Amino acid sequence: MPTEQGYEWIKRRAYSLWEEAGRPHGRDQDHWNQAAAEREDLERTQASVDGKEILVKYKRKPGLGKKAEAQSLSKSNGTT
C-alpha cells in the first residue's frame, strides 16, 4: 500500500495520463494501474548520491547465488 505521498503522486500521474490520452471516458482504472506501476518502478530504483548512477533494487530469487545464476544462464544460452 503506497504512502500518502505515494498515493498523491499516483493520483496526479493517473490524471496526467488521462489528459494525455484525450480524456477518454471509462479508462480511469487503466490510467491508475499504469501510474501505480510507474510509482513502483520509481520506488525500486534510486539514484546514487552523486546522481550519476541508478541503483536498481530488484529482489533476487531465493536460494540462487551467483554460481547458480551463472549455471542457469549458461543452460539457457546453450553453453555449459
N, C-alpha and C positions, 0 to 999 in steps of 0.2 A: 504494500500500500504506500503510495507516494506521500511525502511530507506535504505540509500546507504550501510551502514554496514550490515543490514539485507539481502539486495539483494546479496551482495558478499558472505555472509555465505550460502545462499540458493544455489547460483551458485556452490560454492565449494562442498557443500554436495551432490547436484544432480550429479556432476561429479564423486564423490566418489561412490555413489550408482550405477551409470552406470558401473564403473570399477568393483565393487564387483559382479555385475550381469553378468560379462563376456563381457562387451562392446557390448550389442546387438543393432542391427540397428532398428530404429523406435520406441523406447521406451522412448525417451527423455522427453516427456510430463509426463509420469508416474513417472519418477525419479524426475522431477521438482516439481510435485504435492506432492510427498512424502516428499521432502526436505522442501517445504513451510509449510506443516502440522507440521513437526518436529519443525521448527522455531517458528511457532505459539504457540506450546506447551511450548517451552522454554521461550517465552515472557510472557506466562501466569503464569509461576512459577518463583519463586525467592528463593534463599537461605536466611536463617536468617543471621544476622550479624556474628554470630559465626560459621556459616556453618553447624550446627548440625541438622537443620530442614529445610524442604522445605515448603514454604508457597504458596499455590495454590490460584490464583486469578480468580476463575470462577464467572461468573455473576449469580446472584440469579434470580429466576423467579420473575417478578414484582408482587407486591401485596401479596406475600406469606411471612408471618412471621414464626417464629419458631413453633407457635401453629398450624398454617395451615399446615405446612410441616409435623408435627407430626401426625396430623389427616389424611393427605393424605397417609403417610407411614403406619399407623395402618390399614387403609382401604385396602391397597394393600397386607398387611400381613394377613388380615382376623381377626385382633384384633380390638377392639373398646374401 
